[in-house]
Amino acid sequence: LGYPMFVESPTNQIFPVIPNEKLSLFASLCLYEVWGKVDDGHTAIRLVTSWASREEDIDAFLSALSH
């Protein structure tokens, strides 16, 4: 979706850098951990999937973010 990554991760964790005005949208869709402030307008967050994460749930999450 064009969000840059704070760090590359070879694991089930990703660390996208989110514009602060989008944080409430993310919070309405999922649980996430604030990883750190990148600058005055952006925050790095931590998203994690598990063995139980269903592909259709991830697709729905991405679809909701893209609108």
C-alpha positions in Angstrom: 0.0 0.0 0.0 3.0 2.2 -0.2 3.9 2.6 3.5 7.6 2.5 4.0 9.0 0.0 6.4 11.0 1.2 9.5 13.1 -1.9 9.4 13.1 -5.0 7.1 11.9 -8.1 8.9 12.3 -11.7 7.8 9.7 -12.7 10.5 5.9 -12.6 11.0 6.4 -9.0 12.2 6.3 -5.9 10.0 7.1 -2.3 11.0 5.3 0.1 8.7 5.8 3.9 9.1 2.3 5.4 9.3 1.2 9.0 8.9 -0.1 10.0 12.3 -3.5 10.9 10.9 -3.9 7.3 9.8 -3.3 5.8 13.3 -7.0 6.0 14.3 -7.9 4.1 11.1 -5.4 1.4 12.0 -6.7 1.3 15.6 -10.2 0.7 14.2 -9.1 -2.3 12.2 -6.5 -4.1 14.3 -4.3 -4.1 17.4 -0.8 -2.8 17.0 2.1 -1.7 19.0 3.7 1.8 18.7 7.3 1.1 17.9 8.5 4.7 17.9 8.0 8.2 16.6 9.8 8.6 13.3 9.2 12.4 12.9 6.5 14.9 13.8 4.1 13.4 11.3 4.9 9.7 11.3 5.0 6.8 13.7 6.5 3.3 13.2 4.1 0.6 14.4 4.5 -3.2 14.8 2.0 -5.6 13.2 2.2 -9.3 13.8 0.6 -12.3 12.1 0.4 -15.7 13.6 -0.1 -19.3 12.4 -3.8 -18.7 12.9 -4.0 -15.6 10.7 -6.3 -16.3 7.8 -5.3 -15.0 4.3 -8.9 -13.6 3.8 -8.6 -11.6 7.0 -5.4 -10.1 5.9 -6.8 -9.3 2.5 -9.9 -7.6 4.2 -7.5 -5.6 6.4 -5.5 -4.4 3.4 -8.7 -3.6 1.4 -10.0 -1.5 4.3 -6.7 0.4 4.5 -6.7 1.2 0.8 -10.1 3.0 0.8 
